[in-house]
Each structure stands twice: as structure tokens, then as C-alpha cells.
Amino acid sequence: MEALLGNERLKSGLAAAFASDRLSHCYLLAGPEGSGKHSLARILAAAMECTEGAKRPCGHCLQCRKVLDGVHPDVITVDDPAKKTVTVEQIRQARADVYVKPNEGRRKIYVIPRAMDMNPAAQNALLKVIEEPPDYGAFLLLTDAAERLLPTIRSRSVTLRLSPLTEAEGLKALAERCPGKDPDARAAAWARSEGWLGQALRLLEAGESLAPETQSFAERFARRDKLGLTELLAPLERQKREQLIPLFQQWIELLSQALAVRAGQPGRWEAAERVGRSRTSGEALKALRSLQRALALLQGNVSPGAVCGALQVWLDVQE
């Protein structure tokens, strides 16, 4: 349980369920990107496979170690990163496989890390098996937009909704995981993370190096190249939500620094200095608010294609 920070009430409830062996066959793990869904999924899977009766997951038995190391043959990930959606074919394959008994574990567990990206046909195919699964079958559905799942799936799942960390918890975790980073940089990353450790870690890493797309955005925005921005955003429509979120967060940080430059403060990135010298405070602020709006939509249930298309309109670079 130590791998999941905060969320004390959730962990307490799960500990009681583990102790009494009252585990559901389907859990819906809900929270934004960086909230700890994958850590929680590993804890649940280890608890289901653990052979230690006193405290589950014990973290020491062979079954626990295999789950936590990602090599357990009965913990199966249902996903293809090359595809934008989780297809009905993938779910049907998992549905057929669940009726084959476990290789060595107590349960056969299917982890769907992008449950919100299942199309309607895939969700209906999943519904058929979670209504009446075999006794040893279990499903862990990870999502940052639970409302995109069918009500019938949500009603047949136990929802575990992750909560943000407190500032004290978050700053302590960042100090432990990134001791070499400047304390001010850690504090700035945490302030923009909205309480999610994974997002803070990505923001902190982004503070050290700029993605090529960010360099390109800075150059095109600085020279008021509207066509260039459109050419930059169009290919991003095909990216996954989890790829775009940290990128947009870095663009927001770039523009925040550019505004600081306009106010006479130094920017940590040369690209931010360039934007600050080239654009007015009003222009940078307008673009910043557009990106914040786009990020909020992206973290909700709006598709990356629609968000990038809207940004092409919102980022008006005309004089």
C-alpha cells in the first residue's frame, strides 16, 4: 500500500476488503493523469494473487513479486499503444481468454489502462463478461473520464476514485524522488500540478528540457506564424491524450515565463525569453488562457482532435 501516497480513506477500505477476502471482480480506478491509477492497479492485482493470508498484498511472496515486477502470467494488459482506441477485437480476445483457467495465480486479472478509450462496441463486449465472469476472473478499468463509460459498466464496478495529495505530502514526495532538483523548481512544479504527483514529476522534468514541439511552438508563436502553428497542431490531433497533456502543460509554462520576462524577470528557458521579447503581455496572456482552456477540455472528455482543432482558432496570431 505504501506505493500509493495519500488516499488514506481509500486504502483503509481496501485493507479491510483484502483482510476479509471481499474483493470485487471489477474495479473502476478513476483519476486524472498522474493520480496514481497504475500504482493502485498493481496493488489490487498483487492483493488478488497474494498467497500470504495475514496481510495482502504482502509484497514478499512469489506471486506478489511477480505482479509488482510486471511479469505475472495471469495479469494481462489489454491495450495497443499504436491504436487511438481500445477496439472490440481486443476486448473479445480478453473475453475469450478469461475462460482459460489461470496459469499459476489465484485469479486471472485483465488491466485496461485506457478504459475511457473503448468504443461503444468494445464496452458492450466487456459488459457481457463482467456481468457473469468466472469465479477467478477480474477486471481493472483505469480511466481519467469515468463518465465516458456506459452506466451499465459503472454500475457493475466498484469505483475507486483517487484524491489529490496535500501540499505537504506532494512536496515531501518530490524532495524524496528528485533530491537533486532546485527546491524552488519543485515548489513551482507542485503549484501547477493541482495535487497530482505524476503531473508534478512530469512538469519538473519538463523544466529541464523542452520538447521539440515546444521549441517549434515558441519559434512560430514568436514570429506570428499562424500557418506554422496550424502545421504544428494538425499532426498533434492524432496523438493520445496522455501524450498531449504534458506537452500543453509545458506550453503553458513557456508562456508563463514569457509573461515574467515582459515584467522584467529572467526566464529559465531561452525560448521563453524569445517569446517575451517578441510578443506583448496581452498577446501572451491570451494564448496562455487559450492553452489552459484546451488543457481543461483535454483532461475532460473532449477528443485530442477537437481540442487541437479549436486551438488553431484560439491562437490568433494576427497583429
C-alpha positions as CSV (number, residue, x, y, z in Angstrom):
1,M,0.0,0.0,0.0
2,E,3.0,2.3,0.5
3,A,3.4,2.7,-3.2
4,L,0.2,4.8,-3.3
5,L,0.6,8.1,-1.5
6,G,-2.2,9.8,0.3
7,N,-5.7,8.4,-0.2
8,E,-5.9,7.1,3.3
9,R,-9.6,6.5,3.4
10,L,-9.5,4.5,0.1
11,K,-6.5,2.5,1.3
12,S,-8.2,1.8,4.7
13,G,-11.3,0.5,2.9
14,L,-9.2,-1.7,0.6
15,A,-7.2,-3.1,3.5
16,A,-10.4,-4.2,5.2
17,A,-11.6,-5.8,1.9
18,F,-8.2,-7.6,1.5
19,A,-8.3,-8.9,5.0
20,S,-11.8,-10.4,4.6
21,D,-11.1,-11.6,1.0
22,R,-14.1,-9.5,-0.2
23,L,-12.7,-8.4,-3.5
24,S,-14.8,-7.4,-6.4
25,H,-14.4,-8.9,-9.9
26,C,-14.4,-5.4,-11.5
27,Y,-12.8,-2.2,-10.2
28,L,-13.0,1.2,-11.9
29,L,-10.0,3.2,-11.0
30,A,-10.8,6.9,-11.7
31,G,-8.5,9.9,-11.6
32,P,-6.6,12.3,-13.9
33,E,-3.3,11.5,-15.5
34,G,-0.6,11.2,-12.8
35,S,-3.0,10.5,-10.0
36,G,-1.7,7.0,-9.1
37,K,-4.1,4.8,-11.1
38,H,-1.3,2.4,-12.2
39,S,0.2,2.1,-8.8
40,L,-3.3,1.3,-7.4
41,A,-3.8,-1.3,-10.2
42,R,-0.6,-3.0,-9.2
43,I,-1.6,-3.1,-5.5
44,L,-5.0,-4.6,-6.4
45,A,-3.5,-7.2,-8.7
46,A,-0.9,-8.2,-6.1
47,A,-3.6,-8.4,-3.4
48,M,-5.7,-10.7,-5.6
49,E,-2.7,-13.0,-6.3
50,C,-1.0,-12.8,-2.8
51,T,-0.6,-16.1,-1.0
52,E,0.1,-14.5,2.4
53,G,-3.1,-14.7,4.4
54,A,-2.3,-12.2,7.2
55,K,-1.6,-9.0,5.2
56,R,-2.4,-8.6,1.5
57,P,-0.5,-7.7,-0.6
58,C,2.5,-8.8,1.4
59,G,4.9,-7.7,-1.2
60,H,7.2,-10.6,-0.5
61,C,5.6,-13.8,-1.7
62,L,6.5,-15.0,-5.2
63,Q,3.1,-14.1,-6.6
64,C,3.3,-10.5,-5.2
65,R,6.8,-10.1,-6.5
66,K,5.8,-11.2,-10.0
67,V,2.9,-8.8,-10.1
68,L,4.9,-5.9,-8.8
69,D,7.7,-6.6,-11.3
70,G,5.2,-6.8,-14.1
71,V,5.9,-10.4,-15.1
72,H,3.0,-12.3,-13.7
73,P,1.5,-14.5,-16.4
74,D,-2.1,-14.1,-15.1
75,V,-2.0,-10.3,-15.0
76,I,-2.8,-9.3,-18.6
77,T,-2.8,-5.7,-20.0
78,V,-5.4,-5.1,-22.7
79,D,-4.0,-2.3,-24.8
80,D,-2.2,-1.5,-28.0
81,P,-0.4,1.9,-27.7
82,A,-0.3,2.1,-31.5
83,K,-4.1,2.4,-31.6
84,K,-6.1,5.5,-30.6
85,T,-8.9,3.4,-29.2
86,V,-9.3,0.1,-27.4
87,T,-11.0,-2.0,-30.0
88,V,-13.8,-4.5,-29.8
89,E,-11.4,-7.2,-31.1
90,Q,-9.1,-6.6,-28.2
91,I,-12.0,-6.9,-25.7
92,R,-13.3,-10.0,-27.4
93,Q,-9.9,-11.6,-27.2
94,A,-9.7,-10.9,-23.5
95,R,-13.3,-12.2,-23.1
96,A,-12.4,-15.5,-24.7
97,D,-9.2,-15.8,-22.8
98,V,-10.8,-15.3,-19.4
99,Y,-12.4,-18.7,-19.6
100,V,-9.0,-20.3,-19.7
101,K,-8.0,-21.0,-16.1
102,P,-5.1,-19.2,-14.6
103,N,-1.6,-20.4,-15.2
104,E,-0.3,-20.2,-11.7
105,G,-2.2,-17.5,-9.8
106,R,-5.4,-17.4,-7.7
107,R,-7.0,-15.0,-10.2
108,K,-6.8,-14.1,-13.8
109,I,-6.7,-10.3,-14.0
110,Y,-7.2,-8.0,-17.0
111,V,-5.9,-4.4,-16.8
112,I,-7.4,-1.9,-19.3
113,P,-5.3,1.2,-18.8
114,R,-7.3,3.3,-21.3
115,A,-10.8,2.2,-20.4
116,M,-12.2,5.6,-21.5
117,D,-10.9,4.9,-25.0
118,M,-13.0,1.8,-25.5
119,N,-15.5,2.4,-28.3
120,P,-19.2,1.6,-27.7
121,A,-18.9,-1.9,-29.3
122,A,-15.9,-2.7,-27.1
123,Q,-17.8,-1.5,-24.0
124,N,-20.7,-3.7,-24.8
125,A,-18.4,-6.7,-25.4
126,L,-16.8,-6.1,-22.0
127,L,-20.2,-5.7,-20.3
128,K,-21.1,-9.3,-21.4
129,V,-18.2,-10.8,-19.4
130,I,-18.3,-8.5,-16.3
131,E,-22.0,-9.4,-15.9
132,E,-21.1,-13.1,-15.3
133,P,-17.4,-13.7,-15.1
134,P,-15.8,-16.9,-14.0
135,D,-15.0,-17.0,-10.3
136,Y,-11.3,-16.4,-10.9
137,G,-11.8,-13.6,-13.4
138,A,-11.1,-9.9,-12.5
139,F,-11.0,-6.6,-14.5
140,L,-9.3,-3.4,-13.5
141,L,-10.5,-0.4,-15.6
142,L,-8.3,2.7,-15.5
143,T,-9.9,6.0,-16.6
144,D,-9.4,9.7,-16.3
145,A,-13.0,10.2,-17.6
146,A,-15.4,7.8,-15.9
147,E,-18.4,9.4,-17.5
148,R,-17.3,8.1,-20.9
149,L,-18.1,4.6,-19.7
150,L,-21.5,3.1,-20.1
151,P,-23.7,3.5,-17.0
152,T,-24.2,-0.3,-17.0
153,I,-20.4,-0.8,-16.8
154,R,-20.1,1.7,-14.0
155,S,-23.0,0.1,-12.0
156,R,-21.3,-3.3,-12.2
157,S,-17.9,-2.0,-11.0
158,V,-16.6,-0.8,-7.7
159,T,-15.4,2.7,-8.3
160,L,-12.1,3.7,-6.6
161,R,-11.8,7.5,-7.1
162,L,-8.3,8.8,-6.3
163,S,-7.8,12.1,-4.5
164,P,-5.1,14.7,-4.8
165,L,-2.2,14.9,-2.3
166,T,-1.8,17.7,0.2
167,E,0.9,20.2,-0.4
168,A,3.0,18.7,2.4
169,E,2.6,15.2,1.0
170,G,3.4,16.3,-2.5
171,L,6.5,18.4,-1.7
172,K,7.9,15.7,0.5
173,A,7.4,13.1,-2.3
174,L,9.1,15.4,-4.8
175,A,12.1,16.0,-2.4
176,E,12.5,12.3,-1.9
177,R,12.2,11.4,-5.6
178,C,14.1,14.4,-7.1
179,P,16.6,15.4,-4.4
180,G,18.9,17.0,-7.0
181,K,16.3,19.4,-8.2
182,D,16.1,23.0,-7.0
183,P,13.6,23.4,-4.2
184,D,12.0,26.4,-5.9
185,A,11.6,24.3,-9.1
186,R,10.0,21.6,-7.1
187,A,7.6,24.1,-5.5
188,A,6.7,25.6,-8.8
189,A,6.0,22.2,-10.4
190,W,3.8,21.3,-7.4
191,A,1.9,24.6,-7.6
192,R,0.9,23.8,-11.2
193,S,0.1,20.1,-10.7
194,E,-3.3,20.5,-9.0
195,G,-2.2,18.0,-6.3
196,W,-1.3,15.1,-8.7
197,L,2.2,13.7,-8.1
198,G,2.6,12.2,-11.5
199,Q,1.9,15.6,-13.2
200,A,4.3,17.4,-10.8
201,L,7.1,14.9,-11.7
202,R,6.5,15.5,-15.5
203,L,6.4,19.3,-15.0
204,L,9.6,19.1,-13.0
205,E,11.3,17.1,-15.7
206,A,9.9,19.4,-18.4
207,G,11.5,22.3,-16.6
208,E,14.9,20.9,-17.5
209,S,14.4,20.3,-21.2
210,L,12.0,21.4,-23.9
211,A,10.2,19.0,-26.2
212,P,10.9,19.6,-29.9
213,E,7.2,20.6,-30.3
214,T,7.6,23.3,-27.6
215,Q,10.7,24.7,-29.3
216,S,8.7,24.8,-32.5
217,F,5.7,26.4,-30.8
218,A,7.9,29.1,-29.3
219,E,9.5,29.9,-32.6
220,R,6.3,30.1,-34.6
221,F,4.3,32.0,-31.9
222,A,7.2,34.5,-31.5
223,R,7.2,35.3,-35.2
224,R,3.4,35.4,-35.5
225,D,3.4,32.4,-37.9
226,K,-0.3,31.4,-38.0
227,L,0.2,28.9,-40.8
228,G,3.2,27.4,-39.0
229,L,1.1,27.0,-35.8
230,T,-1.6,25.2,-37.8
231,E,1.0,23.0,-39.4
232,L,2.3,22.2,-35.9
233,L,-1.1,21.5,-34.3
234,A,-2.6,19.4,-37.2
235,P,-0.4,16.3,-36.6
236,L,-1.0,16.5,-32.8
237,E,-4.6,15.7,-33.4
238,R,-3.6,12.1,-33.9
239,Q,-1.8,11.9,-30.6
240,K,-3.2,10.3,-27.4
241,R,-4.5,12.4,-24.5
242,E,-1.7,11.3,-22.2
243,Q,0.9,12.5,-24.7
244,L,-0.7,15.9,-25.2
245,I,-1.3,16.8,-21.6
246,P,2.3,17.2,-20.6
247,L,3.1,18.9,-23.8
248,F,0.3,21.5,-23.3
249,Q,1.5,21.9,-19.7
250,Q,4.9,22.8,-21.0
251,W,3.5,25.3,-23.4
252,I,1.6,26.9,-20.5
253,E,4.9,27.1,-18.5
254,L,6.6,28.6,-21.6
255,L,4.0,31.4,-21.8
256,S,4.0,31.9,-18.0
257,Q,7.8,32.5,-18.2
258,A,7.3,34.8,-21.2
259,L,5.0,36.9,-19.1
260,A,7.6,37.0,-16.4
261,V,10.1,38.2,-19.0
262,R,7.7,41.0,-20.0
263,A,7.6,42.0,-16.3
264,G,11.4,42.3,-16.2
265,Q,12.2,38.9,-14.7
266,P,14.6,36.4,-16.3
267,G,13.2,33.3,-18.0
268,R,14.7,29.9,-17.3
269,W,14.3,29.0,-21.0
270,E,15.8,30.9,-23.9
271,A,12.7,30.1,-25.9
272,A,10.6,31.9,-23.2
273,E,13.0,34.9,-23.4
274,R,12.4,35.0,-27.2
275,V,8.6,34.9,-26.9
276,G,8.7,37.5,-24.2
277,R,10.8,39.8,-26.4
278,S,8.6,39.3,-29.4
279,R,5.0,39.3,-28.1
280,T,3.1,41.8,-25.9
281,S,1.9,40.8,-22.4
282,G,-1.7,40.9,-23.7
283,E,-0.9,38.5,-26.6
284,A,1.0,36.1,-24.3
285,L,-1.8,36.2,-21.7
286,K,-4.5,35.5,-24.4
287,A,-2.5,32.5,-25.7
288,L,-1.9,31.2,-22.1
289,R,-5.6,31.3,-21.4
290,S,-6.4,29.5,-24.6
291,L,-4.0,26.7,-23.7
292,Q,-5.4,26.5,-20.2
293,R,-8.9,26.1,-21.7
294,A,-7.6,23.5,-24.1
295,L,-5.9,21.6,-21.3
296,A,-9.1,21.6,-19.2
297,L,-11.0,20.2,-22.2
298,L,-8.3,17.6,-22.8
299,Q,-8.4,16.4,-19.2
300,G,-12.2,16.1,-19.5
301,N,-13.9,14.1,-22.2
302,V,-13.0,16.1,-25.4
303,S,-11.0,14.3,-28.0
304,P,-7.4,15.4,-28.8
305,G,-8.5,16.1,-32.4
306,A,-11.2,18.5,-31.4
307,V,-9.0,20.3,-28.9
308,C,-6.2,20.8,-31.4
309,G,-8.7,22.0,-33.9
310,A,-10.0,24.5,-31.5
311,L,-6.5,25.7,-30.6
312,Q,-5.9,26.5,-34.2
313,V,-8.7,29.0,-34.0
314,W,-8.0,30.3,-30.5
315,L,-4.3,31.0,-31.1
316,D,-4.9,34.1,-33.2
317,V,-1.5,35.5,-34.0
318,Q,-2.6,38.3,-36.3
319,E,-1.4,41.8,-35.4
